[in-house]
Amino acid sequence: MAEQFDFAASTETPTQHWRSIVLFGRNVASYKFALAKSLIELGSAGRDLISLEDLAIPFARNICEHLTLVDRQGTFEHSKFLDACRYFNAGRINEDELQTATVNLGFNNVIDAFHVVGSGAVPTRFFVDERRSSVAGIRLTDEFFRIASASEYTSLKHEVESRWRLVEEAWDAKADGKQVIVLYDAPRELLVPAVTGKRKSITEVRPALNGYQKGNCFYCFKRILVVNGAGEHGADVDHFLPHSLMSRGFPIDLDGVWNLVLACTTCNRGDAGKFASLPDDLFLPRLHRRNEYLINSHHPLRETLIQRMGSNEETRASFLRAQVEVAKTLSKTRAEWKPREVFPATF
């Protein structure tokens, strides 16, 4: 089983430990996402010691911005801190008052809980709690600044935002007695709820999936980035089973999350790229493993995959095998495409 500890193992890099915090936490509020985004913003300035007053400004701003998108930012009914953010959005309190409310109410649990994934803390500490010191704040660690200097730092910021958008959409739907099923809107490269009526965009698909592939091409494991202008390191959204099969009578929607992977431009559309070919059967266990990462990450991609593929891992593996056999029959070809160059495996 592809468990969350694959990302949080001591042998993994600090970048993957960060991703485990963002992707696999059992969130009851969006505060962890707001703190992660705030750390990324503040870390860019190179400061290690950050007072609660300084931390409060980006933290509260991130919360306020998301409240304008989805008013529900947790699984609970009421929050004095969220009410203060709502008052700010409504113009009833000013920024200084919001900062004071954030210092007093916003950090009660999130600083203690930030590094916790599952039943314990990840091996890498990205900040040290110094609220009891004379500065009363947090101190960013060397490990944090190492990921801050990495080429995929900006991708991590996009991944936090995408994860936040997915989670808040699930909370909002659950409060209305609904369930979010997510599909791919190919022309706009967005994830959208598969519901009747007007389609509401949730998030871009590339940052939503990139973390689950540990920032690597699904096929060759080359490092990919989900930022504009990434050039040869850019990420393409690829349908594992080609989208063109639907025009030949494929019986289910291939825009489902279960069939979407991120590929480098070389694998997807290079001289010897995959294009509309069927990938070799050796990639099927990898797709299953990636999907199980998504299953273990909680709402709403979890519900999307379970509804389509089945309620247990064995059923989901059988589902994938069956779809590949249908694809082979419709395409009248063997599943044999593989990349020319392969880098060390990461998942």
Buried (B, 14 or more C-beta within 10 A) or exposed (E): EBEBBBBBBEEBBBBBBBBBBBBBBEBEBBBBBBBBBBBBBBBEEEEBBBBBBBBBBBBBBBBBEBBEBBBBBBBEEEBEBBEBBBBBBEEEBEEEEBBBBBBBBBBEEBBEBBBBBBEEBBBBBBBEBBEEEEBEBBBBBEBBBBBBEBEBBBBBBBBBBBBBBBBBBBBBBBEEEEBBBBBBBEEEEBBBBBBEEEBEEBBBBBBBBBBBBBBBBBBBBBBBBBBEEBEEBBBBBBBBBBBBBBEEEBEBBBBBBBBBBBBBBBBBEBEEBBEEBBBBEEBBEBBBBBBBBBBBBBBBBBBBBBEBBBEEBEEBBEBBEEBBEBBBEBBEEEBEBBBEEEEEEBB
